[in-house]
Every structure is written in structure tokens, then in C-alpha cells.
Amino acid sequence: MLKVAASICGGMLLIIMVASLKGTAMLNPPSPPVEGVGLVKSLGNVLFTEFLLPFEVCSVLLLAAMVGAVMLGKSEKNEKFE
């Protein structure tokens, strides 16, 4: 039963991959890169001018997630003094 399900899923995956790559031959080649694209300096300028608020919100959320992960991973010592 498992082999039949695996072969059906594999066949469906193959059909999806062939269908998604079918029309790629008609696509135009990419244009030459624009000046300054991919540089860290231009990325920094965009992050700290146009997207400053979302950048800061994401940084606070990541900081909270790191603190939460440390608190959850920390083992508690239950020492009872009797």
C-alpha cells in the first residue's frame, strides 16, 4: 500500500514539474543588470530610508523570539529542601 501511494505521489510530482517547465522556452532572456543592484550599500540605503519601520519591527520580533527560545530551552532546577 505504501509503495502504491509513493508511486502515485512521485508521478504527480513529475507531472507538476513537467507542466511548470513546459512554457519556459518561450520566455525572453533576462535584461542586463541595473547598476547598483545586489550591492550591500544600496540594500542598506533602502532598508534605512524606505523600509525603516518594518525593519525595526522585524528586529524587535526576532529579539523577542530569541529571548523566548532561551527561556524555553533553559532547564529549571527543582531542588526541594526537606
N, C-alpha and C positions, 0 to 999 in steps of 0.2 A: 504494500500500500504506500509506503514511504517513497519507494523508487518511482512509482507512477506519479505521485504528487510532485516529486523533484523534476521529473522529465517534463511534466506539463508546465511548471514554473520556468524551467530553462527554455522551453520552446516559446513561451510568451515573452520572455526577456529578449530572445533572439529576434522575434518579430518586431518588438518595440524598437530595438536598436537599428534594425534594417530600415524601418519606416522613418525613424528620426534622421538617418543619414541619407535618405533617398534624394532629397532635394538640395543637397549641399553642393552639387556640381554646378548648379546654375547661379550660385552666389558670386558677387563681384569680389575681387581681391581687396584686401584692406588698403586704405589710403596711407600714404606715408605719415609717420608720426608727427604730431604737432610739437613745436618747440616747447620744452619745459615740462612735458608730460612724463610722469614717473620719477621726478626728482623730489627729494625729501624737502627741499626748500619750498617748492610750490605746494606740496602737501601741508606743510606747516602753516603757510600763509592762509590756505583755505580753512584749515581747522581752527585757527585762532582769529579769523575775521568773520567768515560767513556762518560757520557751524560751531561757534563758541559755546552756546548754551547746551546743545545736545552733547557736545564733547565733555563738558563739565558734569552733566547729569550721568553720562555713562561712567565717568571716572568715579563718581560717588557710589553708584550702584556696584561697580566692581570692588571698590574698597569694602563696602558692606558685605559683599559675598565672601571676600577673603577673610574678614573678621568672623563671619558666621561659620565658615568652614573650619577655622582654627578652633572656635568654641565647640563645635560638634565633634571634632576629632580629638579634643583634649579628654584624657581619661580622668575620671573622678576617683579620688581615694576615699573610700568609706572605711575609716578606721573608727571602731567603736571602743570606747574605754569603759570597761565593766569592772 
